[in-house]
Amino acid sequence: MPIIMTPIGYVRGGRKEATKDHWGNNRSRIELDAGQFGPDAVAGLDALSHIEVIFYFHLHADEPVERGARHPRDRADWPAVGIFAQRGRMRPNRIGLSVCRIVAMHGTGIEVEGLDAVDGTPVLDIKPYWSANAPRGPVREPQWARELMSNYW
């Protein structure tokens, strides 16, 4: 069954090209679609430090979808792992998820830092980041993932 989504807004500013690392200082704005949302849609966001942003990887949409295992970043020294064990953009539905810091609010615009999406990226949803949604208990992850993420932010 196909699922059709309409963007709630778009990323404006920040990076023009998707690069692999150093997203931590990337500042951009999420501009909500004024035809769908007014200022009441963002009421209460000023009480939060962070939001989760769900977005669509719109660049390189003709790139083949990965359905199996591959070496992350084509690094043969890292194990081949399935697409669902990594965060690459060649996902079956090309959905991205990022936790970013709210810097300022301007009407229905949200200025953020650390959003790993580029200018023009369609935003599908925004959710508040609450500490109660963080993992409970110890977090386990492979060493290669820690190495991959060491320069990401």
C-alpha positions in Angstrom: 0.0 0.0 0.0 1.6 3.3 -1.1 1.8 6.1 1.5 1.6 9.7 0.3 3.1 12.4 2.5 3.0 16.2 2.0 6.0 18.1 3.4 5.1 20.4 6.4 7.9 22.7 5.4 11.5 22.9 4.0 15.0 23.4 5.3 16.3 26.8 4.3 19.9 27.9 4.5 22.8 25.9 5.9 24.6 23.6 3.6 23.9 23.3 -0.1 25.5 19.9 -0.5 25.3 16.8 1.6 28.8 16.0 2.9 29.7 13.2 5.2 31.0 15.0 8.3 31.1 18.1 10.5 27.3 18.8 10.8 27.4 20.0 14.4 27.8 23.7 13.6 25.4 23.6 10.6 22.8 26.3 11.1 19.6 26.4 9.1 15.9 27.2 9.4 12.9 25.0 9.1 10.2 27.1 7.4 6.8 25.6 7.9 4.3 25.8 5.0 2.2 28.9 5.8 -0.7 27.4 3.8 -0.9 24.6 6.3 0.3 26.1 9.6 0.1 29.2 11.6 2.1 30.3 14.7 -0.1 28.1 17.0 1.5 25.0 15.4 4.8 25.8 17.0 3.4 27.1 20.4 5.5 25.6 23.2 8.6 24.9 21.1 10.4 27.8 22.8 10.3 25.7 26.0 12.4 23.0 24.3 16.1 22.8 23.7 15.9 20.1 20.9 13.6 18.7 18.3 13.6 15.6 16.2 13.2 16.4 12.5 12.0 13.7 10.1 12.9 14.6 6.5 13.1 13.2 3.0 16.5 12.7 1.3 15.6 14.5 -1.9 19.0 14.8 -3.4 20.3 12.0 -5.7 16.8 10.5 -5.8 17.9 8.5 -8.8 20.6 6.8 -6.8 19.9 3.0 -6.4 18.1 1.9 -3.3 20.2 -0.3 -1.0 18.2 -3.4 0.1 21.0 -5.6 1.4 24.4 -5.3 3.1 27.2 -3.0 2.2 30.3 -1.6 3.8 29.4 1.8 5.3 31.1 4.6 3.3 32.6 1.9 1.1 35.2 1.2 3.8 36.3 -2.4 3.4 37.8 -2.3 6.9 34.3 -2.0 8.3 31.9 -4.9 8.1 29.2 -5.2 5.5 26.0 -4.5 7.3 22.4 -4.3 6.2 20.8 -1.0 5.3 18.7 -1.2 8.5 21.9 -1.4 10.6 23.3 1.9 9.3 21.9 5.4 8.6 22.8 5.8 4.9 20.6 7.9 2.6 20.0 5.0 0.1 17.2 3.7 2.3 14.1 2.1 0.7 12.0 5.2 1.7 14.8 7.7 1.9 13.6 9.0 5.3 16.1 10.8 7.5 15.9 11.6 11.2 18.0 14.1 13.1 18.0 15.5 16.6 18.9 19.2 16.5 19.2 22.1 18.8 16.6 25.0 18.7 18.5 28.3 18.4 15.6 30.7 17.9 12.0 30.9 16.8 10.7 33.4 14.2 7.0 32.9 13.7 6.6 29.6 12.0 10.4 29.5 11.3 12.6 27.4 13.6 16.3 28.2 13.5 18.3 25.1 14.3 21.8 23.9 14.7 23.1 20.4 14.0 20.4 19.4 11.4 22.1 17.1 8.9 19.8 18.1 6.0 20.6 20.6 3.2 18.9 23.7 1.9 15.7 22.7 0.2 15.2 19.4 2.0 11.5 18.6 2.5 10.6 18.2 6.2 7.9 15.6 6.9 7.4 16.1 10.6 8.9 17.6 13.8 8.6 16.1 17.2 9.8 17.4 20.6 12.9 15.8 22.0 12.1 14.7 25.5 14.7 12.9 27.7 12.0 10.3 28.5 12.3 9.2 24.8 16.0 8.6 25.1 17.0 4.9 25.3 16.5 3.3 28.7 19.4 1.2 29.9 22.8 0.8 28.3 23.3 1.5 24.6 25.2 -1.0 22.5 26.8 -0.1 19.2 29.7 -1.5 17.2 33.2 0.2 17.2 33.0 1.0 13.5 29.8 3.1 14.1 31.6 5.1 16.8 34.5 5.6 14.4 32.1 6.7 11.6 30.4 9.2 13.8 33.6 10.6 15.4 33.7 13.5 12.9 30.0 13.6 12.0 29.0 16.3 14.4 
